[in-house]
Amino acid sequence: MRDISWVKDSVFYHIYPLGAFGCPRENKGEETAGHRILQLIDWIPHLKEIGVNALYLGPIMESGTHGYDTWDYYKIDSRLGTNDDFKKVVKACHDNDIKVVLDGVFNHVGRGHIAFKDVLKKRENSTYKEWIAGLNLSGNNWHGDGLSYECWSGAEELVKLNHWCNDVDNHILNAVGMWIDDFKIDGLRLDAADCIERGFFNRLKNFTEEKASNFWLMGEIIHGDYNIYVNENMLDAVTNYECWKGIYSSHNDHNYFEINYAMKRQWGQGGLYVGKYLYNFVDNHDVNRIYNLLTDKANIYPVYTLLFTMPGIPSIYYGSEWAIEGDKKSGDGDYALRPEIDPSKMSNPDLIDHIKTLADIRKSSNPLKQGVYEEVQVKNETLVFARVWNDEYVIVALNNTAEEKQMVFDYRGQHYDFVLEPHGSKILK
């Protein structure tokens, strides 16, 4: 029987390995090969210090550049290392009670993938021609290939796969089976999940459940009704972009009504996603760092308190526990969000202590891990809410200003009267 209860207890940490471990931006085979993934083992003490027990790794499969242009689903990117290197990494994580989830880029491949290269060479005689979505051998593209095809978001470097073709699904499922059998990974994050034929997720879920009953599936979804994807037949979770926006903008605009509305809509009484564990974050490899997003940088403290106390699964993006900066418009595009980092050279003791404390509190609290959301008191500059699980509850209070705030409210027959420090928060059990 399927059992993914470990997710409820998880504090995730998201690393973009090709950036974090200093890989060359272009894969040139032996010239750029290395064993950089082994650096991850040295990160484990830091992860444990801040309470992390689950790791989501951005793309690590062989690719041409940024990892989302996959060449080979069956081997680790040579810039990162070898498959044997990665086995050592996963074992080290598991030995330290840290789950490992990989990025599954299954909507599209790079132009260096064997299927696309074969189509370019053999055209109508290629046994892979059904693999490529929208393939038109009478068309053309800006590469001058003498053919055209569907791609992701207009990027012809990212060739869309045809998931109506059984051979495509079998190719991917066999690869997933290999990562489970040989490496013992614990889950997948599905890139561009809203672009993939939905029947694939049902096949993927059934396949992985037979392989490992505790295997977790999370999809990247930006907009829409998350219930379309999070259900018994498809995925276990999706990225919660709705609350990502609400978290930072409710602090910038001094408008806690925004995030309160989103949380009530998702997890309040009769909420859309009650009982479902969405993947919460304040930044990632695609969006600006939270430190850049915040108008008042000191609000990073109540922001992290909110991340760890709202319903769902909290995730830290590597480097943001030290409040590093990263802006896509700085001149280096997405690479500005994916820097090389040496944890031993990083320091922000106050924020690290704050995150560590939040992780410890969450892990020991059933209401914070499983409870529904109840609004207690909402104002522009302060927010009080409760997380309720059976007869237990936890109250959370937040202040998004540079001033002390006197908090006075009643909840379940008890009167509360206390002061919140500037940019402060309290968790009352």
N, C-alpha and C positions, 0 to 999 in steps of 0.2 A: 504494500500500500504506500502511496506517495506521502512523504513527510518532509515539508520544507519549513518546519517550525524554527529552525536555526535562524531564519531571516529575521524573525521578530526580535531576536536578541542582538542583531548585528549593528555595528558601527562601521560603515564602509569608508574606504580610502581609495580614491581614484588617481591612478598614475598613468601618464602618457609616456610609455617607455622609450620610444624613439627620441623624444625630447629630453626627458629626465636624465637619461644615461648618456647623453652627448653623442648620439649617432649622426653620421653624415646625412645630409638631407636627401641625397640621391644614392640609390643602391647600385654600386658598380662591381658587384660580385666579390671576388677575392680581395680586390683593392680596398674595399670598405668593410670587409668582414672583421668581426671581433667577438669578444665574449662579454659584452657590456651588460647583458641581462643579469649576470652574476652579482652586479652591484646591488641588486635588490635585496640580497641576503643581508647586506650591511645596513639596510633601512629597517630591518625587523625590530631592533631594540627601540627605535623611535616610534614605530607604529604601536608597539605594545605600551609605550609610555603614555601615549595620548588616548589609549583605550580602543584602538582599532582591532577588530577581529574578523574583518572581511575585506578583501582586496579586489577592486575592479581594475583590470589592466586594459588600457587602450590597445589598439591593434598590434599584434606581435607576429602575425603570419607573414610569410615572405611577400614583399611588395616592392614597388618601384621608388616611391618617394615617402609620402606621409602616412602610409600604412593602410589607407582606405582604398588603395588601388592594388588589391591583392593579386599576386602572381601564382601563389601556391598555398592551398589551404592545409597542406599536410606537413609543412615544416615551418620552423620559426625563422623570422627574418635574419639573414646572415649577418646583418649589421649588429644584431642583438646577441647572436650566438648560435648554438646548435641545439637540437632537440634534447640531447643529453644535458646540456647546461640548464635547460628549462626544467627538466625533471628534478635537478638539484634544488632549484628555486622553489618549486611547488612543495617538495618534501620539507624544505626548511620552513616554509610557511605553515604547513600542516603540523609540523613538530611543535610549532608555537601557537597552535590553535587559531590559525588565520585561514579562512576560506579563500579560494582563488576563483575569480570569475573573469572570463575572457570576452573580448569584443569580437562578435561574429559579424563580419561584413559580408552579408549574403545577398544583398540586393544587386550588387554590381561587382565587377572585377576590373583590374587594370588591363591595359592593352598588352601587357606582357604575359597574361595568363595563356596557358597552352591552348585553350579552346579558341580564344580570339586569334591567336597567332596562326592556328591551323586554318581558320576561316579566311584570313588574309591571304594565305598561301594557296589554298586549294579551292576557295570560293564555293561554287555549287557542288563540288565533289567532297567537300569537307564533311566528316561524320559529326562535326560539332555545330553545323549551321542552325540546328534547331535550338541550340543553347542560347543564342543571342536574341534578345527581345527586339522586335521591330526590324530585323535584318532586311535590308533592301539592296540586292546586288546590282540594281540599276541606278542606285543613288550615288551620292558622294558626300564628302565632309571636308573640314578644313585641313585634314591631314592628306587629302588627295588620295584616299584609299580606293576610290572607285566603288564605294558602297557606303551605306549609311545604317544607323542603328539607334535604338533608344539609349539614352544615357541618364545619369542622375543629375538633375537640376541644370541641364544644359552643358555639363562638363564632359566633353568627348573622351577625356582620359579615363572616365568611369563608365564602363560598358555594362549596361543593364542585362541581368540574366533573365531568362525565360523560365519562370517557375511553373509554367504549365507543362514543361518538358520533364518527364520522369527521370531522365538521365541527369539533369541538373540537380534535382532534389536528392537523388541517390548519391551523387558525387559529394554533395555537402553533408548529408547525413553520415556517410561513411567517414568523412573527415571528423565530424563531431564525435563519432564513436571512437575514433583513434585518440582524440584528446581526452576523452573520458577513461578509456581503457589503459592507455599508456601513461597518462600524466595525472589522472585522478582529479581533474578540475571539477569545480563545484557548481558551475553555472555559466550562462552566457548572457551578454547584453547584445541585443539584436539592433544593429545600425540601420537607420532609415526604415524602421519597421512599417511605417505607414505606406511605403512604396512597394511592399512585397505582397504577393498573392496570399490571401489570408489562410487558405487551405494548407499552406506550407507550415504554418505555426502549429496546426493540429497534428500534422505528421511529425514535426519536430518534438512536440510534447510527448506523444505516444512513444516515440523512439527513445528519447532520453529517459523517460520513466522506466522503461524496460532495462536500461543500462544502469541507472542509479536512482533509487526512489527519492533521494533528497536533492535532486538536481533542480536548479532554479533558473527561470527564464524571465528576462526583463527586456522590454522593448523601448527604443527611442521613439517617442511620440511627442510632437510639439503641440498640436491643437486637437480639438474635438472631444468626443465622449470616450473617456478612457475605458469604459466598460466594453466597448467594441473589441478591445484587445485583452483586457484583464478578465478572464473567465475560465471556467473549468476546461474548456476545449482548446485554449490558446496560450496566453502568457500569464505569469504570476504577478507581474508588476510592469509599470511604465515610468518613464521620466516625468516628474511633476513640474512641467514648465509653467503651468498656471500659477502655482505658489512661488516658483522661483522669482517671477516678476513681482508678485505681491510682496514678497519679503523685503526686497531692497527699496521698492518705490514707496511702501508704506512708511519706511523710515525717512527717506528723502523728502517726502511731501508732508511729513508729520500727519499722517492719515492712517491710523491703525484700523479704520473702518474697512479699508480695502482688503487687508490680509484676513481680518476677522470674517468678512463676508465669504472669502474663498474657502477658509477652513470650515465654516458652518455649512457651506454648500457641499463640500466634499465629505465631511465626517461628523457633522452635527446630527441631531435626531432626524432620521429619515434621509440622511445625506447620501449622495450618489455613490460614495465609495466606502461606506462603513464596512469594516471587516476586511478591507483590502489594504495592502501595504505598498503604497506608491514610493518611488525612489526620489527623495528630497535632496536638494542641493542648493548652494548659493552661488556657485560658479562651476565651470567645467572647461573642457578643451575647446569649446566652440563659442563661449561667451566671455566678455571681459571679466577680469578678476573682481571679486566683491569689494576689495579695497578701492578699486577705481570706480566702481558703480556707486559707492556711498558718497554723498555730498559731505556729510559730517563723518569723518573717519572713525571717531570714537564710537559710533553706532555699530561697529563690528562686534562689540560685546553683546548687546541685546539681539543682534542678528543671529549669532551662534546659539544663544540661549533658545531663541525661537526654533532654529533648525533641529535642536536636540529634544525639544519638548512638544513639538507639533506631531500629530499622527503621521505615521509612515516611517520610512527608513532614512536615517541621516547619513549623508556622505560628505566627506571632506575632499576637496581637490588639492592634490599635492602642491605644497608651497603656500597655500592660503592660510594654513595654521600659523604661518609667520607673517601674514598680512603682506605678501609680496604683491607687486603691481604687474599688470598685464593688460594692454589695450590694443585691440585689433587695428585701430587706426593710427598706431604709432609709426607705421612705415614697414613693419615686418609681417603684417597680416596675422594669420592664425599662429605662426611661429612665436609671436610675442606672448601667447598664452601657454606655450609648451616649452619652457626653458630647461636647460640642464641645471640640476641642483645637487649640491653635496650637503646632506643634512648636518654633517659635523661642523659646517661653516655657517649655519643659520641660527638666528637667535631672535626670540620674542617671548621671553619667559612669562610675561603677564598673560598673553593670549594663549600660550601653550597650557598654562595652569588652568585657565578658564575652560578650555576645551576638555582637558583631562577630567576636571571636576564634573562637567556636564556628562561626559561619557560614563563616569562612575555612577552618577545619580540615575541616569537612564537605565543602565544595566540592572540596577537593584529595584526598579520600580515597575510593577505590572501595569499600573495606570498609564505611565508614559510609554510603555511598549505596546499596550493593547487597548487602551481606553478610548472611548469616544470623546468628542470635543463638545464642551459646553461654554458658551459665552457667559461671563460673569459681569464684567464692566468694560465698556469700550468708549474711549474718548480719542480725540485726534492724536494726543501725545502720550497717552498711557493705554495699556491693554491688560486686562485680567481675564484669564480663561482657566477652565478646569479640565483635567483629563480624568475620566471616570471609568472604572473597571469594577464590575460587581458592586460591592459596598465600599471599595477603596476609591480615593480621589487624591489628586495633586493639583494645587493651585499655582499658576505661573503669572507673574506680574512683570511688565516691561515698561521702560521709560525711554523714549527716543529723543530726549532733549538734553541740553547742557545745564539744566536746572534740577534741583531736588523737587520731588513731587510727593505730596502728602496723599497717601492712598487710604481711602475710607470706603468700605463696602461690606455687605453681608452675603454669606453663602451658606446654605443648608443649616440655617439657625445659628450660625456663628458670626460674630462681629470682628472685623479686621480693621486695624488702624496702625499704619506704619509709614516710614519714609523710604522712598526709592531714591538712591543716589543718582546723580547725573549719568545718563546712558547706562543705567543700572537695571538689574533684574533680580527677582527673588523666586525661589521655588519652595513652596510651602507644602509639607506633607501632612 
